[in-house]
Amino acid sequence: MLATYAANHDADVWADPEVFRPTRFLEADCPKMMTFGGGAHFCLGAWLARLTLEEVLRAVIAARPALACDVEGLAWVSATGANPAAIPVDFAA
């Protein structure tokens, strides 16, 4: 089984793979993400997933909430990589 988490965090391919830099995808030399596969095995729902995520992020950003999460207390599972079991987010005052 392909672990896309590991593929997208390869230090030989990605500069600072553990650093959250959403602007990295605007860089000309940014490699392609492996999350949705590629070629004949490209996920059919990838565009719907991206569109849904874009709309959700627009709504959250428009609401401008102050969010808080206890990062140290997250429980992790390992199915196709390291993923949080849940991300409980609270609205901070």
C-alpha positions as CSV (number, residue, x, y, z in Angstrom):
1,M,0.0,0.0,0.0
2,L,1.3,3.4,-0.9
3,A,1.6,5.8,2.1
4,T,0.9,9.2,0.6
5,Y,1.7,10.8,3.9
6,A,5.3,9.6,3.6
7,A,5.5,10.5,-0.1
8,N,4.4,14.1,0.6
9,H,7.0,14.4,3.4
10,D,10.1,13.2,1.6
11,A,12.9,15.5,2.5
12,D,14.7,14.8,-0.8
13,V,11.7,16.2,-2.7
14,W,10.1,18.7,-0.3
15,A,11.9,21.7,1.2
16,D,11.1,21.7,5.0
17,P,8.4,19.0,4.7
18,E,7.4,19.3,8.4
19,V,6.8,23.0,8.2
20,F,3.3,24.3,7.4
21,R,3.7,26.7,4.5
22,P,0.6,26.8,2.4
23,T,2.2,29.3,0.0
24,R,4.7,26.6,-1.1
25,F,2.2,25.5,-3.7
26,L,2.5,28.9,-5.4
27,E,6.2,28.3,-6.0
28,A,7.2,27.5,-9.6
29,D,9.4,24.5,-8.6
30,C,6.9,23.0,-6.2
31,P,6.5,19.2,-6.7
32,K,3.1,17.6,-7.3
33,M,1.4,16.2,-4.3
34,M,0.8,12.4,-4.3
35,T,-2.4,12.6,-2.1
36,F,-4.9,11.9,-4.9
37,G,-2.7,9.6,-6.9
38,G,-1.7,10.2,-10.5
39,G,-2.1,9.1,-14.1
40,A,-4.6,6.3,-14.6
41,H,-5.0,5.9,-10.9
42,F,-6.0,9.6,-10.2
43,C,-8.8,9.8,-7.7
44,L,-12.2,10.6,-9.4
45,G,-13.4,12.6,-6.4
46,A,-10.3,14.8,-6.1
47,W,-11.9,17.8,-7.7
48,L,-15.0,17.5,-5.6
49,A,-12.8,17.1,-2.4
50,R,-10.8,20.2,-3.3
51,L,-13.9,22.3,-4.1
52,T,-15.5,21.2,-0.9
53,L,-12.4,22.1,1.1
54,E,-12.1,25.4,-0.6
55,E,-15.7,26.3,0.2
56,V,-15.4,25.2,3.9
57,L,-12.2,27.3,4.3
58,R,-13.8,30.3,2.7
59,A,-16.7,30.1,5.2
60,V,-14.4,29.6,8.2
61,I,-12.2,32.5,7.1
62,A,-15.2,34.8,6.5
63,A,-16.4,34.0,10.0
64,R,-13.0,34.9,11.5
65,P,-13.3,32.7,14.6
66,A,-10.5,32.5,17.1
67,L,-9.9,28.8,17.2
68,A,-7.9,26.8,19.8
69,C,-6.7,23.2,19.8
70,D,-4.7,21.2,22.3
71,V,-2.1,19.9,19.9
72,E,-0.2,17.9,22.5
73,G,-3.3,16.0,23.5
74,L,-4.2,14.6,20.0
75,A,-4.6,10.9,19.6
76,W,-3.0,9.5,16.4
77,V,-3.9,6.5,14.2
78,S,-1.8,4.9,11.5
79,A,-3.9,3.6,8.6
80,T,-2.2,5.0,5.5
81,G,0.2,7.3,7.4
82,A,0.0,9.2,10.6
83,N,-3.4,10.9,11.0
84,P,-5.1,12.4,14.0
85,A,-8.0,10.3,15.2
86,A,-10.0,13.6,15.7
87,I,-9.2,17.3,16.0
88,P,-11.3,18.8,18.7
89,V,-11.4,22.6,18.0
90,D,-12.8,25.1,20.4
91,F,-13.7,28.7,19.8
92,A,-11.3,30.8,21.9
93,A,-12.6,33.9,23.6
